[in-house]
Amino acid sequence: MFPFHIGTINGQPVYKRTSAGLPVKELLAICISQKIPKEKICTAVPSMVDQSAVFVVDLSVVDYKDLSADDCGIYGRHSSPSEAVEVHLDGDGNVKSFVKVTKDAPNSDMESRYTVRRQYSWHSLTSDYRRVITKVESDSKFLRLAVVQYIVTTCETATLFKTTHGNNTSGEVHQRTKPSVLEKIRNLGIYLEAQST
């Protein structure tokens, strides 16, 4: 049912190699049906991706907020559209069809209602490097699998990855701290008292 291509990028398995955006039905099939072989599912955030590729990430292992901490440089523009859909599955749990619905559509079967959330990000130095993160939500919770796609039409990725942060005066490469780590640090500050010396 799904096209599988052998290969990894920086140790993370590639689901598919394409520079074309994935259709909503395929994204729904990946995230809802969850019939992807285990060896094609990432258990870490794909990083330093230098070619067009699609990754399927396990959100039971990777915090969804960390999907944007990919060590691919600094992204300058972002867009985060979402759409509500009603999904119809066949007897085997495969996505048969879907229709777009308004969020408060009457007579809608809530059991088959999902929200597709995408985050488009373009690198700060070029539009030839972009990332699309897709998560599917049901009952205000993300499903277990997310899709992260990189569309790369430049050969200069090494330069993009070495971009320094705007406030950095030392010239060192900017490496973003994962949001889940920052949250853990904040929680430690809330729940632990400072020790006196």
Disulfide bonds with the S-S distance in Angstrom:
none
